[in-house]
Amino acid sequence: MTEPLAFGLIGAGAIAQTYPSIFDGLEEAHVAAVADIRPEAAGSLAEALGCEAHDSWENLNDRVHLDAVIVCTPPSCARSPWPSTLRPHAS
């Protein structure tokens, strides 16, 4: 069996709160880390998911190996620099 896919969540607001139930019981994937500029929000969601919390997407990207990222930020954040900065990690 292959390793489960490691997902990161960027944003820990209302939409992100649906992900614990989505990932619950999945063998093929898990959330490895959550990032939010509100550390308490990231920490609360990370606790529910049993994963790491980070206070920025930059920290998440620098410190955690991820296979995929789910962006749960509001539309007003669409112009943030994350798409051009997220980089794949070497396998």
Sequence and secondary structure as in RCSB ss.txt:
>XXXX:A:sequence
MTEPLAFGLIGAGAIAQTYPSIFDGLEEAHVAAVADIRPEAAGSLAEALGCEAHDSWENLNDRVHLDAVIVCTPP
SCARSPWPSTLRPHAS
>XXXX:A:secstr
    EEEEEE  STGGGGHHHHHTT SSEEEEEEE SSHHHHHHHHHHHTSEEESSHHHHHHH   SEEEE   G
GGTTSSHHHH      
